[in-house]
Amino acid sequence: MSRVHAIVSALFGLAAAETAVAPAAPVAGTISGPVNVTSDNAPSGQQYERDAGWLGTVGSRVFVMNFDTSLCNADETTNCTFIGTNSFADATTVAAVVTDPPEAVNLCNTDDQLGWVTNVWGVNDTHGIGFFLNITHDTTTGEELNQGSSPVIFDVSEDTPVCTRINDAVDFWTADANHATYGNGGSLTALDGYMYIYANQNNVMYLARVPFNVDDASDLSSYTYWNGDDFVADESEAVGIMDVLGGSIFYSNFLEKYVWLSEGLGYSGIYAYVSDLPQGPFSNGTLLFTDPSRGGTYAPFAMTNYDATGATVKIVYSVVDNLSQRVRTVTWN
């Protein structure tokens, strides 16, 4: 991370008392064509199809947490069989190729709670903190219903990671009129020692933070919430930081900004917004790319591990027609 990032992070406490100004919208120079994401160890004549994803980094291990995974013919479209939610895949030296550890699906799930894990960030070389989204399905329509969220500990010391639910799998936040389900918008860590956790409720993004260590992440009373001026202990005072259709956030060393990636209305494209601080204010959005031949785009996330300078960034996103993933390279101006 850049020296400017360190300075900005050190000033987070002062920034709450000042009026921040949204920066100019980001400008992309060149954007590569799309490449389908595939596995280098799928069964012969078959390929995995993945729906949505989140970056994780623990020690030297870089990986992706995916929401739903199916095994299909090599065309990723025909004879697909659903194999599980919450799947784990290791990144390789090529952003469009991943490696699937054995049985790395349905992680963190229990008999009565199925769901997904978003970003996982390492607290040491083998363990990281993430957030589990407890998902159920409407028995009539099959619609996915977000029930709540809570922190998890990920042990990646073996090929297949082990997920441990904190607080006996009791949700820290429940999906109702009074709570946003923190973690469903992903998270990031900053040099100020905090972990920032985002929540999308009715297309409004909320923000909590907690000191980045296992003890505090395991204690609901350690979390504070952005109220528009500062981080406060009372969750009921939380206000939205931006109106957006979901997505994920990362820090760009090149732009020296926090970058929010989001899908457009009606899966119309992938947009980028930038801010000097995790809580905003964010710029207007810049349309990075569309993919109309695949029915539209959603669930973008950045793989920042491929270029430490940040001058280029790999953006992975899902396409509507067969719920699989593609990747493009964005070069910033």
Helices and strands as residue ranges (DSSP letters): H 3-10, H 12-15, E 28-31, E 35-36, E 38-39, E 46-58, E 61-73, E 81-91, E 97-99, E 114-117, E 120-122, E 127-137, E 144-155, E 162-165, G 166-169, E 173-174, E 187-189, E 194-201, E 204-211, H 214-217, G 220-222, E 224-226, E 231-232, G 235-237, E 242-243, E 248-252, E 257-263, G 265-267, E 270-275, E 286-289, G 292-294, E 297-303, G 304-306, E 312-319, E 324-332
